[in-house]
Amino acid sequence: METTYLVFAGVFGLLVGSFLNVVIYRLPLDMEWVRSRSACRSCRRLIRWYDNIPVVSWLLLGGRCRNCKERIAFRYPLVELITGGLFALGFITVGAIARDTELTGGGLTSGWWAFGFVYVATFLSALVASTFIDFDHTILPDEITKTGMWLAPFATLVFPWIVLRHFDLDRFGWTGVHARLEGLIGSLIGMLVGAGIVWGVAVVGKLIFRKEAMGFGDVKFMGMIGAVLGPFPVVLVFALGCLFGSFFGIAMFLVTRNRYLAFGPYLALGAVIMLLWGEQTVWIVTDWWPRFVRGLT
Ligand SMILES: [Zn+2]
């Protein structure tokens, strides 16, 4: 039964990914991005519904427009596949949270499951859209980051378990009012910590290098991520973002000689890892790594 839902989650992700392609293209250009229908970027002809089926249509059309035969970038089905995969993984994470609450005597009803999945899916969608907009325009739009900073604390009040996973909750139990309040406080502190780290690094970086190292978009982006994940995971998100950013940044510099690096995609990757595999990452940092270092000395 759970496998059926998992497939549904993945297919739903493919459809949302198709919508995200529109958001990624239109949002930074201030275009009407909800109502107007999609058209081929080359011949301007409206795309018919049967040519707009995620991944499938792209494959059937051989990656070309039906009308003008102009190439349609591989990125469109790629964004759909990424979103579909992330939604399936997000569903598994919500399932793991439900099992955790069951272990401590709470247990989540299907309504909570549904809300948790919608919440996780919305967060993952925001990360995917931000990633590709930042790649294209090196901006992280307020429509995503500020909206996320407003919504996440409220969503955490309703579904506190994403933040609470990294707390010791035996005192309060998993489902009581205390748990929700502690989740809300965790979300607000997480927002301050996330935004604060990037802001602090930006200020220090400006003093040392006399150059803008990180934009204010990154500050709000990390505020949103911190509000969803909580204060401790968001620190690891920043660490992972720096790790991936420097790795890919050096690689890209060697290829393109471009010194400017959009930081958002690497923070987003860190956020995905901490959302889906937070406990394993924490274990590597607190358990495996110290033992590994001790083994070396
Ligand atoms: Zn065309």
Residues whose N, C-alpha, C, O or C-beta is under 5 A from the ligand:
A	BS01	ZN	C40 S42 C43 C65 N67 C68 K69 E70
